[in-house]
């Protein structure tokens, strides 16, 4: 493993782990009202593109970090959509 792989792996680990508290909090509270649907949709699309980029480069750190981050971001996005669908219309 090269120095760049180690740095990439650490960066991916830190940024991926940072999503776990938000997923847990949103899941437990059942509330996603304050989360921006547009932001998480754009973020998820960007992470998907990073994943595709990592696959094209055959870069394991990029693929792992963005694959896991995409799952976490999509979890939050789905919880947000579920919250919107449950909300009564005014």
C-alpha positions as CSV (number, residue, x, y, z in Angstrom):
1,X,0.0,0.0,0.0
2,X,1.4,3.4,-1.0
3,X,1.5,6.6,1.0
4,X,-1.3,8.0,-1.2
5,X,-3.4,4.9,-0.6
6,X,-3.0,5.3,3.2
7,X,-4.0,9.0,3.0
8,X,-6.9,8.2,0.8
9,X,-8.1,5.4,3.0
10,X,-7.9,7.6,6.1
11,X,-9.8,10.4,4.4
12,X,-12.4,8.0,3.2
13,X,-12.8,6.4,6.6
14,X,-13.2,9.8,8.4
15,X,-15.7,11.2,5.9
16,X,-17.7,8.0,5.8
17,X,-17.8,7.6,9.6
18,X,-19.0,11.1,9.9
19,X,-22.4,10.1,8.4
20,X,-23.1,7.4,10.9
21,X,-24.3,9.6,13.7
22,X,-26.8,11.4,11.4
23,X,-28.2,8.1,10.1
24,X,-28.6,6.8,13.7
25,X,-30.1,10.1,14.9
26,X,-32.6,10.3,12.0
27,X,-33.5,6.6,12.3
28,X,-34.1,6.8,16.1
29,X,-36.0,10.1,16.1
30,X,-38.0,9.3,13.0
31,X,-37.6,13.0,12.2
32,X,-35.9,14.3,9.1
33,X,-37.8,17.6,8.9
34,X,-34.7,19.8,9.2
35,X,-32.7,17.9,6.6
36,X,-32.5,19.3,3.1
37,X,-33.9,16.9,0.5
38,X,-32.2,18.8,-2.3
39,X,-28.8,18.8,-0.6
40,X,-28.9,15.0,0.1
41,X,-30.1,14.3,-3.4
42,X,-27.2,16.3,-4.9
43,X,-24.7,14.9,-2.4
44,X,-25.8,11.3,-3.2
45,X,-25.4,12.0,-7.0
46,X,-22.0,13.4,-6.4
47,X,-20.9,10.4,-4.3
48,X,-22.2,8.1,-7.0
49,X,-20.0,9.9,-9.5
50,X,-17.0,9.6,-7.2
51,X,-17.8,5.8,-6.9
52,X,-17.9,5.5,-10.7
53,X,-14.6,7.5,-10.9
54,X,-13.0,5.1,-8.3
55,X,-14.1,2.1,-10.3
56,X,-12.7,3.6,-13.5
57,X,-9.3,4.1,-11.7
58,X,-9.5,0.8,-9.9
59,X,-8.9,2.7,-6.7
60,X,-9.9,0.6,-3.7
61,X,-9.9,3.5,-1.2
62,X,-12.1,5.6,-3.5
63,X,-14.5,2.7,-4.2
64,X,-14.8,1.6,-0.6
65,X,-15.3,5.1,0.9
66,X,-17.8,6.2,-1.7
67,X,-19.7,2.9,-1.8
68,X,-20.2,3.0,1.9
69,X,-20.9,6.7,2.0
70,X,-23.5,6.3,-0.8
71,X,-25.3,3.7,1.2
72,X,-25.4,6.0,4.3
73,X,-26.4,9.1,2.3
74,X,-29.2,7.1,0.5
75,X,-30.4,5.9,3.9
76,X,-30.8,9.5,5.1
77,X,-32.4,10.5,1.8
78,X,-34.9,7.6,2.0
79,X,-35.7,8.5,5.6
80,X,-36.3,12.1,4.5
81,X,-38.6,11.0,1.7
82,X,-40.5,8.7,4.0
83,X,-40.9,11.7,6.4
84,X,-42.2,13.9,3.6
85,X,-44.7,11.2,2.5
86,X,-46.0,10.8,6.1
87,X,-46.5,14.5,6.6
88,X,-50.2,15.6,6.3
89,X,-50.9,18.0,3.5
90,X,-52.2,21.4,4.5
